[in-house]
Every structure is written in structure tokens, then in C-alpha cells.
Amino acid sequence: MNGKIVALGLALAAFVAGPASAAEKLVVSTWGGSFRDLIAEAIASKFTKDTGVEVEYITGGTIDRLNKAKLAKGSPESDITFTTAHVGWLYANDDLFETLDLSKMPNASKLVPQAKVSPYHIGAWAYVYTIGYRPDLTPKNINFSSWADLWNPELKGMLAAPDFDPSHIIAVSALLAGGSPADWQKGEQKLLALKPNFKAFYTNDANSQQLIATGETPVQIMLSMNAYYMIAQGVPIKLVIPKEGGVLGIDTMAIMKGSKNRELAEKFINTALDPEVQGKIAELKKGSPTVLGAKVSPETAKLPGVFTTAEQWDKETIIIDHKLRAEKTAEWRKWFSENMIAK
């Protein structure tokens, strides 16, 4: 009799606990489209398999999600946010991110130093903005071994760059003029001298893809991931890392301040940094793993802009300090719009 009572009690406990556990979920804020799919396929699938916890998504643009997070401060809609490294500093400066305890995420011990962006957000994957071009539509004597090759007069009316983020070419111009992103004004005249070579300024990834696919702008300052997507679609693009390096970009993860699922969020980030997961991200999106020892195929590892060794991270990148970039982005966009985009 006592055994039956104990068994009944255990069954009731399981019945009560079961629905609560099943209802548990983790909410992730990210971009939509292919990036949301990347997180779902590479990270969330393993996280759910390991924990039984489902992942839901809030998607939107980078700044739109930041503004929504500011309005919801203290009671966030999401537990984890994916955003760019420099915009992550805007969240952090507004006290929207928790300080990360990396001891709760053992895989973080393998992070490359460049991916430890701040005490609040760390890299999930990386990429570069660099030179992508159509060899079939550009002068044969130009191979873009240096960023300085963009200034070749033979490229008049061939070049495109993003209008929403001019930080890449502003940093490069400053470096070529003997300055740095911090004293970017040293590169102003250098940058103005590039104006004749511009044909267009693209507004988003799709616009970039269209311009180079049609050949309207056969040379671009281009997101490496976009270049590899277009190459897979049959567009004959060559992506190069100039001797000065590609301009590094890092997409980061953070735990929202006020999240009620901090322990689960830590497990999610730890999953994202698993070497096998990082390898899968590299294969799916042709981005750089942010941990050393990721399992990347030789074919993917040899691609320009995919960094798998500490030496590549050190020698093949131009790094704009992410906090500085957050502070300067509005100023840079204003100057670029007035002096480069305006006719």
C-alpha cells in the first residue's frame, strides 16, 4: 500500500513538473532572414537537444531592436541579444546588458582575444568588409593587393560601398594617410580623392548583391559573407584581403539585464562557442569562428576572410576599436553623407 502511495505521489509530481518544464523557453533577439536561420540551425538546435528548452526569436533591424530594448529597460523582451560589436557598446552604455561570468561558459576559454569585445558582449562569429571585384569586368592589371589600389584612375565609376556604415573606408583612408580611426580627419583629403571612382552607395545586403551581380559596380567594399553567397550563386566575384588587412566585423552575444533565464542564457552562449557549433557556423555562412580549435573543413578554412588561427586574426585584420566606433558612427555617417554621397 505504502509503495502505491509513493508511486502515486511521484506520478503526480511528474505531472505537475512536466508542463512547467515544457513551457520553459529562451527568447533570442536577432536579425531576421538568414541570420535568424543560422542561429536556429547551428546553435539553437543543439541547445534544445541538450536542454529540452525551446528557443523563440524576436527579429528586426540593428537600431530598431536597440530602441525597443531601451523602451523595455529592466523588463526585456528577450533573454539574449545578437548585435554588432560596436552597437553592443550602445546597449552596454545604456546598462542594458548583464556582466558576463565566463566561468559559467567553459567554451569561452577558447575565445580569441579579439572576440572578447567587452565584459558584457562576446563574439559569436566574425567577418570582414574587404574588396570584392569582378575580374571579368575590371582592368586586368589591378589585383587589389593593397587598399590603395581602389584609388587607381582606371576604376573611375566602378566602385560601391555601404551608405549605412562608412567606417570601413574612413578607417582605411586614415591609415593610408598615416593616421588612425581615432584621428580619422587625417584621411579626409585621401577619401575625397576617391570620389570619382564611386558609382553607387548600396543601402543593404540585397542592394549590394544586385549591383555586383549586374556588373553596375564591379568593385565593392563588400561584406565577405555576401561575397561568398554570391559566388555560390554563380557570380564570378573574387574576394581579396589587401596587405593592410580586411576591416574586421564581429557579431556578438549578450545577456539582457533583467532576464529571468540567466542560467539558460549562459548555457546557450556556451553552446554557441562549442568548437563543433563554431565549425558549423563557418561552413553555413563562411564567417570566422571566434574560438580556436573550431572544426572547419580545409576548403572553408582557406577562403580569404575566414580566420582559423591566432596569426590570421592578428595579421589579416584592421580593427576599429568597437567602443570608438560606437561613439563616432553618427559623426562619420554625417560627414560621409555630406561630402561623399551628396553630389
C-alpha positions in Angstrom: 0.0 0.0 0.0 2.7 2.4 1.0 4.6 1.6 -2.2 1.5 2.5 -4.3 1.1 5.8 -2.4 4.7 6.7 -3.1 4.3 5.8 -6.8 1.2 7.9 -7.0 3.0 10.8 -5.4 5.8 10.5 -7.8 3.4 10.4 -10.8 1.6 13.5 -9.6 4.9 15.3 -9.1 5.9 14.4 -12.6 2.6 15.5 -14.0 2.9 18.9 -12.2 6.5 19.4 -13.1 6.2 18.3 -16.7 4.0 21.1 -18.2 6.1 23.7 -16.4 9.3 22.3 -17.8 7.8 22.0 -21.3 6.7 25.6 -21.1 10.2 26.9 -20.4 11.7 28.8 -23.3 14.6 31.1 -24.2 13.9 34.2 -26.2 16.6 35.5 -28.6 16.7 38.9 -30.3 18.4 38.8 -33.7 18.3 39.9 -37.3 15.8 38.1 -39.4 16.3 36.1 -42.6 19.5 34.1 -43.0 21.0 35.2 -39.7 18.0 34.0 -37.7 18.1 30.7 -39.7 21.9 30.4 -38.9 21.3 30.7 -35.2 18.4 28.3 -35.3 20.3 25.6 -37.3 23.8 25.9 -35.8 23.2 26.9 -32.2 19.6 26.6 -31.1 19.1 23.0 -32.4 21.9 21.7 -30.2 20.9 23.9 -27.2 17.3 22.5 -27.4 18.6 18.9 -27.9 20.9 19.3 -24.8 18.4 21.1 -22.5 14.9 20.4 -23.8 14.3 24.2 -23.9 12.8 25.7 -27.0 14.1 28.9 -28.5 11.9 31.7 -29.7 13.0 34.8 -31.7 12.4 38.5 -31.9 13.7 39.8 -35.1 14.4 43.2 -36.5 17.0 45.8 -37.7 20.0 46.6 -35.6 18.9 50.0 -34.4 15.2 49.2 -34.2 16.0 46.4 -31.7 18.2 48.7 -29.7 15.5 51.3 -29.5 12.9 48.7 -28.4 15.4 47.4 -25.7 15.8 51.0 -24.4 12.0 51.3 -24.0 11.8 47.9 -22.3 14.7 48.6 -19.9 14.6 46.4 -16.8 11.9 44.1 -18.3 13.5 42.9 -21.6 11.5 41.1 -24.3 14.5 38.8 -24.9 17.0 36.9 -22.8 19.8 37.1 -25.3 20.6 39.7 -27.9 22.8 39.3 -31.0 24.1 42.6 -32.4 27.3 44.0 -33.9 30.2 44.7 -31.6 30.0 48.5 -31.8 26.2 48.7 -31.4 26.6 46.3 -28.4 28.5 49.1 -26.8 25.5 51.3 -27.1 23.4 48.7 -25.3 26.2 48.4 -22.6 26.4 52.2 -22.2 22.7 52.2 -21.5 23.1 49.5 -18.9 21.0 47.0 -20.9 23.5 44.1 -20.7 24.5 41.9 -17.8 28.1 41.5 -17.0 29.1 38.0 -18.3 30.5 35.4 -16.0 32.7 33.5 -18.4 33.4 30.8 -15.8 29.8 29.7 -16.4 30.7 29.2 -20.1 33.7 26.8 -20.3 33.9 27.1 -24.1 34.7 30.8 -23.7 38.2 29.8 -22.6 38.9 29.2 -26.3 37.8 32.7 -27.4 40.4 34.6 -29.5 41.3 37.9 -27.6 39.7 40.0 -30.4 36.3 38.3 -29.7 36.3 39.4 -26.0 34.7 42.7 -27.0 33.7 43.8 -23.6 32.7 42.5 -20.1 29.1 42.5 -21.5 29.3 41.0 -25.0 31.4 38.5 -26.8 31.8 37.3 -30.4 29.6 34.7 -32.0 31.2 34.9 -35.4 33.3 37.3 -37.4 33.7 38.6 -41.0 35.4 41.3 -42.8 34.5 44.2 -45.1 37.1 44.0 -47.8 37.5 44.3 -51.6 35.3 42.1 -53.8 35.5 42.5 -57.5 34.6 41.1 -60.9 37.8 40.1 -62.7 35.7 39.8 -65.9 34.7 43.5 -65.7 37.8 45.2 -64.2 41.2 46.1 -65.6 43.5 43.0 -65.7 46.5 44.9 -64.3 44.7 45.6 -60.9 44.7 42.8 -58.4 43.9 44.8 -55.2 47.0 43.7 -53.3 46.6 47.0 -51.3 43.6 49.1 -50.4 45.5 51.9 -52.2 44.5 50.2 -55.5 41.0 51.5 -55.1 42.3 54.9 -56.0 43.5 53.8 -59.4 42.0 56.2 -62.0 41.2 53.2 -64.2 38.4 52.3 -61.8 36.5 55.6 -62.4 32.8 55.0 -61.9 33.2 51.3 -60.9 33.1 51.3 -57.0 30.3 50.8 -54.5 30.3 50.9 -50.7 27.7 50.9 -48.0 25.9 54.2 -47.3 24.8 53.0 -43.8 28.2 52.4 -42.4 31.2 54.3 -43.9 33.5 53.3 -41.1 35.4 50.8 -43.2 36.6 53.2 -45.9 37.0 56.0 -43.4 39.4 53.8 -41.3 41.3 52.7 -44.4 41.7 56.2 -45.7 43.0 57.4 -42.4 45.5 54.5 -42.2 46.8 55.1 -45.7 47.2 58.8 -44.8 49.3 57.9 -41.8 46.6 58.3 -39.2 44.1 56.0 -37.4 40.4 55.8 -36.9 40.8 57.9 -33.8 42.2 60.8 -35.8 40.3 60.0 -38.9 40.3 63.6 -40.2 43.9 62.9 -41.4 42.3 60.8 -44.2 39.7 63.3 -45.3 41.6 64.5 -48.4 42.6 60.9 -49.3 38.9 59.9 -49.1 37.7 62.9 -51.2 40.2 61.9 -53.9 38.4 58.5 -54.2 35.1 60.2 -55.0 35.4 59.9 -58.8 35.7 56.1 -58.6 32.4 55.7 -56.8 29.4 54.8 -58.9 26.9 53.9 -56.1 26.4 53.5 -52.4 24.3 50.5 -51.5 21.6 50.6 -48.9 21.6 46.9 -47.7 22.9 43.5 -48.5 20.4 42.8 -51.2 21.3 46.1 -53.0 25.0 45.2 -52.8 24.3 41.8 -54.3 22.3 43.3 -57.1 24.9 45.9 -58.0 27.7 43.5 -58.3 25.6 40.7 -60.0 24.5 43.1 -62.8 28.0 44.5 -63.1 26.9 48.0 -62.4 29.5 48.3 -59.7 32.1 45.6 -60.5 34.2 46.7 -57.5 32.8 46.9 -54.0 33.8 47.3 -50.4 31.9 44.2 -49.5 30.8 42.0 -46.6 32.7 38.7 -47.0 29.7 36.6 -46.2 27.8 38.3 -49.0 30.6 37.7 -51.5 30.6 34.0 -50.7 26.8 33.8 -51.0 27.0 35.5 -54.5 29.9 33.2 -55.6 27.7 30.2 -54.6 25.0 31.7 -56.9 27.4 31.7 -59.8 28.5 35.3 -59.8 32.3 35.5 -60.7 33.5 37.5 -57.7 37.0 37.4 -56.4 37.4 38.4 -52.7 40.8 39.6 -51.5 42.4 40.6 -48.3 44.7 43.5 -49.0 48.1 43.6 -47.4 46.8 46.1 -44.8 44.1 43.6 -43.8 40.3 43.4 -44.1 38.2 45.6 -41.8 37.1 43.2 -39.0 33.4 42.9 -38.0 32.2 40.8 -35.1 28.6 39.9 -34.4 28.2 39.4 -30.6 26.0 37.8 -28.0 24.9 39.3 -24.7 22.5 38.5 -21.8 19.9 41.2 -21.3 19.8 42.8 -17.9 16.6 41.7 -16.2 16.4 38.3 -17.9 14.8 35.7 -15.8 16.6 32.9 -17.6 20.2 33.8 -16.9 21.4 30.3 -16.3 19.8 29.1 -19.6 21.2 32.1 -21.4 24.7 31.1 -20.2 24.2 27.6 -21.5 23.1 29.0 -24.8 26.2 31.1 -25.2 28.3 28.2 -24.1 26.7 26.1 -26.8 27.3 28.8 -29.4 31.0 28.7 -28.6 31.3 24.9 -28.8 34.0 24.1 -31.4 31.7 21.9 -33.4 29.0 24.6 -33.5 31.5 27.2 -34.4 32.7 25.0 -37.3 29.1 24.6 -38.5 28.6 28.4 -38.4 31.7 28.8 -40.6 30.5 26.2 -43.1 27.0 27.6 -43.3 27.9 31.3 -43.5 31.6 31.4 -44.3 32.3 33.5 -41.3 35.3 33.2 -39.0 34.9 31.1 -35.8 35.6 33.2 -32.7 37.2 30.2 -30.8 40.4 28.5 -31.7 40.1 24.8 -32.5 36.8 25.0 -34.3 36.2 22.1 -36.7 36.3 23.8 -40.1 36.8 22.0 -43.4 40.0 22.7 -45.3 38.0 24.2 -48.2 36.3 26.7 -45.9 39.5 27.4 -43.9 41.4 28.5 -47.0 38.9 31.2 -48.0 40.1 34.8 -47.7 38.4 36.4 -44.7 37.8 33.1 -42.8 40.3 33.2 -39.9 41.0 29.9 -38.1 44.4 30.7 -36.5 45.6 33.4 -34.0 48.1 34.6 -36.6 45.4 35.3 -39.1 43.4 37.3 -36.5 46.5 39.3 -35.7 47.9 39.9 -39.2 45.0 39.9 -41.7 42.6 42.3 -39.9 42.2 46.0 -39.5 40.4 46.5 -36.2 38.5 49.7 -35.4 38.1 49.9 -31.7 34.5 48.9 -31.1 33.8 51.5 -28.4 35.3 54.3 -30.5 33.2 53.1 -33.5 30.0 53.3 -31.4 30.9 56.9 -30.4 31.9 58.0 -33.9 29.4 56.3 -36.1 26.9 59.2 -36.2 29.7 61.7 -36.9 31.2 59.6 -39.6 27.8 59.0 -41.3 27.1 62.7 -41.3 30.5 63.6 -42.8 30.3 60.8 -45.4 26.7 61.8 -46.5 27.6 65.4 -46.9 31.0 65.0 -48.5 30.9 61.7 -50.4 27.3 60.8 -51.2 25.9 64.3 -51.9 26.6 65.4 -55.4 
